[in-house]
Amino acid sequence: MITAIVLIECATDAIPEVAQQIADLPGVSEVYSTAGNVDLIAVVRVREFDDIADVIAGSISKVPGVADTETHIAFRAYSKHDLEETFAIGFED
């Protein structure tokens, strides 16, 4: 599983609507509204690197109200939760 963290700047009068539209996209597992330099943070989880472009450039950046995105690819997860197993339900190896 490949994880990308996407920092999103959007129109401030449409944050809840933009967040919901992004959360409904395939490949997006979570969306958080945040304080700080960005309005939203989305967590994208996909199987292939090519899917990252489809989800972020092909979908997230095209949501009306999204002004800018910055993507960070995760190399390794340091967590007490086994995220790979959690998101592998229904996928065959």
C-alpha positions in Angstrom: 0.0 0.0 0.0 1.3 3.4 -0.9 0.4 6.3 1.3 0.5 10.0 0.3 -0.3 12.9 2.5 -1.8 15.8 0.5 -1.8 19.4 1.9 -4.6 21.3 0.3 -5.3 25.0 0.1 -8.9 25.8 -0.9 -11.5 28.6 -1.0 -12.1 29.4 2.7 -15.8 29.8 2.2 -16.1 26.3 0.9 -13.9 24.2 3.1 -16.6 21.8 4.4 -18.0 21.2 0.9 -14.5 20.7 -0.7 -13.5 18.4 2.2 -16.6 16.2 1.6 -16.1 16.0 -2.1 -12.5 15.0 -1.6 -13.4 12.4 1.1 -15.8 10.8 -1.4 -13.1 10.2 -4.0 -11.8 6.7 -4.6 -8.3 6.3 -3.0 -8.9 9.0 -0.4 -9.1 7.4 3.1 -9.3 10.5 5.3 -9.6 14.2 5.1 -9.0 16.6 8.0 -9.7 20.3 8.2 -6.7 22.0 9.9 -5.4 25.1 11.4 -2.1 26.5 10.0 -0.8 27.0 6.5 -3.2 24.7 4.8 -6.9 24.2 5.0 -7.2 20.5 4.5 -5.0 17.4 4.8 -6.0 14.3 2.8 -4.6 10.8 3.3 -4.5 8.9 0.0 -3.8 5.1 0.0 -3.4 3.3 -3.3 -1.8 0.1 -4.6 0.3 1.5 -7.4 2.4 4.6 -7.8 0.5 5.5 -11.0 -2.7 5.6 -9.0 -1.3 8.6 -7.0 -1.4 10.8 -10.1 -4.9 9.6 -10.9 -6.2 10.4 -7.4 -4.3 13.7 -6.8 -3.8 15.3 -10.2 -6.7 13.7 -11.8 -9.3 14.1 -9.1 -8.3 16.1 -6.0 -6.8 19.1 -7.8 -9.9 19.2 -10.1 -12.4 19.6 -7.2 -14.0 23.0 -7.4 -12.5 25.2 -4.7 -9.1 23.5 -4.5 -6.5 26.2 -5.1 -3.3 24.3 -4.5 -1.9 21.0 -3.4 1.4 19.7 -2.0 2.0 16.0 -1.9 4.2 14.0 0.5 4.8 10.3 -0.1 5.2 8.2 3.0 8.2 5.9 3.0 7.5 3.9 6.2 4.8 3.9 8.9 5.6 4.0 12.6 2.4 3.1 14.2 0.9 0.7 16.8 -1.8 -0.1 14.2 -1.2 -2.4 11.3 -2.6 -0.1 8.6 -1.6 -2.5 5.8 -3.9 -5.2 7.2 -6.7 -2.7 7.9 -6.8 -1.5 4.3 -6.2 -4.9 2.7 -9.7 -6.2 3.3 -11.1 -7.5 0.0 -7.7 -7.3 -1.8 -5.9 -10.5 -2.8 -2.1 -10.7 -2.9 
